[in-house]
Amino acid sequence: MKEKIWLSSPHMGGNEQNYINEAFQENWIAPLGPNVSGLENDLQKYLTQEGTGNIEVAALSSGTAALHLALILLGVERGDEVICQSMTFAASANPIAYLGATPVFIDSEEDTLNLSPAYLEEAIKDRMAKGKKPKAIIAVHLYGMPYKVDEIHSIAGKYEIPVIEDSAEALGSSYKGRKCGTFGEIAILSFNGNKIITTSGGGALVSRNEAIKKKAVFLATQARDDAPHYQHSEIGYNYRMSNICAGIGRGQMEVLDQRVQQRRSMNAFYNQLFSDFEGLTVHNEPNNNYFCNHWLTVISFDANSGKFSGEGLRKHMEKENIESRPLWKPMHMQPVFSNAPFYGRLTAENLFENGLCLPSGSNLSEEDKGRITESIQQYFK
Ligand SMILES: *Cc1c(COP(=O)(O)O)cnc(C)c1O
């Protein structure tokens, strides 16, 4: 069996181990220490641009934990409703359920595969007419592609609903020159093993408001009041990132720009490879306002692609030990969310039926690309 080609696998830069060694030498093994604040500083510097104001980052144990805290910080409680993009990873929606709130799912539009502005506004109006104004909107930059930032934030502003920007897949992407992770009331990042950079497991909460960062860190460290004994006036969580994981993150931040270039060059490779193929689309930036890190390259087959399909290609590549994966199955199609309201039509469902994510790692070699090319060309023969 040939060696496995992964969809997206960790890609170390080289310096990660040095930061971890330092942590061992100083016995900073706890979820506290110089790597945690070092990674936070690196991310703050990376995300702060002219016009953004100071960006504040809290390093946490996962992107899911960051979403959970974001919802709490925005006051979401049992019985509330929270709007969420339907086509996404379950971690975008699960924290809504942790709080006993109800997700309201919204279809995608075809330019970015993300939140449809039209259905978003329809849903807000309808939920308000039914007596409940949604408490927050979770918008996702799926596969690194920025959502329609201007449209989504203008609707959110009109109804005064805060946006949680799920930027788990979009570190390094930008919209009109401004980095993803800086648009939402609160944004979240993920450094899980398959993301564009990784801390093995980890995430971050991002905000322009220092008080929000402080409150996030407070909640993430068991909500301990200022007292010599352990005193608590609020329910807390154990959500802080460890100093070891943060060391990996510091090394990864040194190569982030390189990783973005490498993923983008994988996307260029697929655009070239499929340039002669009819009956399928490689998803690209709709126009120059969008800069996508191309965390994963996505293709979708036309409805009339005959005997060819995403699932057919996936199975074909699997035989060659090449991993590809269907797009995220929309949340409104998931058994666990079958009772949640949904606004939209069939865009997300069709993308799920006809799409495929191709191996997109920054560490794929020329030989890997050769195997991928051969396998794909063979499928269409
Ligand atoms: C990975 C991911 C998350 C969750 O991040 P974890 O660090 O794995 O908890 C949330 N949303 C999206 C869109 C993701 O891809």
The ligand as a Gaussian input file, in Angstrom:
#p B3LYP/6-31G(d) Opt

LIG

0 1
 C      -12.544000      23.129000      13.867000
 C      -13.753000      23.983000      13.903000
 C      -14.332000      24.392000      15.104000
 C      -13.940000      23.864000      16.446000
 O      -12.651000      23.992000      16.805000
 P      -11.974000      22.917000      17.825000
 O      -10.688000      23.583000      18.143000
 O      -11.819000      21.650000      17.062000
 O      -12.868000      22.783000      18.998000
 C      -15.402000      25.261000      15.056000
 N      -15.904000      25.697000      13.893000
 C      -15.398000      25.304000      12.714000
 C      -15.994000      25.834000      11.461000
 C      -14.321000      24.419000      12.674000
 O      -13.847000      23.994000      11.497000

